[in-house]
Structure formats: C-alpha cells, structure tokens
Amino acid sequence: MYLELFITSYLKGMRKTGWDGDEDLPRFGFLAAFALRSVWEVPKMLKKLVQNPESQESKKLMLITKLQMEISKEVERLRVNSILKKLY
C-alpha cells in the first residue's frame, strides 16, 4: 500500500513540473532500485536468522526481502512491456 502511495506521489510531482512521459519508466526505476537492494538485504537477513530467527530484526528483514522478491516480478513485467512497446 505504501509503495504504491510513494510511486503515485512521485509521479504527481513529476507531472506538476511538466513531465509528460510514460509512467512505466519512473515506476520501473523506483521498483528496480528497491528490488536490487535485496543484494545486500539477503546476506544481512541470513546472518540475523542464524543468530536468532525469532528476533524482531530477523522478522523485519524477512518481510523486506520477501517484498523485494515480489517486486522483482513487477520489475520484469515492466521491462518486458518496455521492450514490446519499442517493437510495436
């Protein structure tokens, strides 16, 4: 819910400044940056899970990395759509 709110607010701000581009491009950038953070979140999460799998920190990192993995599917969909738009 918050993720969509952030993206929507960002797009509104861009529109207010006069930008009139394809909304998929900044959406892709925002989501890709978030998903790529899993590169350092996953090792951190694994370390915390080994130390104490029931800690709040472990649970928080599990939630974050799960969301990052789910978002990566949306990033791939946007990437494929971008390629298809260029072809057609």
C-alpha positions, 0 to 999 in steps of 0.5 A: 500500500505504501509503495504504491502511495510513494510511486503515485506521489512521485509521479504527481510531482513529476507531472506538476513540473511538466513531465509528460512521459510514460509512467512505466519508466519512473515506476520501473526505476523506483521498483528496480532500485528497491528490488536490487537492494535485496543484494545486500538485504539477503546476506544481512537477513541470513546472518540475523536468522542464524543468530536468532530467527525469532528476533524482531530484526530477523522478522523485519528483514524477512518481510523486506526481502520477501517484498523485494522478491515480489517486486522483482516480478513487477520489475520484469513485467515492466521491462518486458512491456518496455521492450514490446512497446519499442517493437510495436 
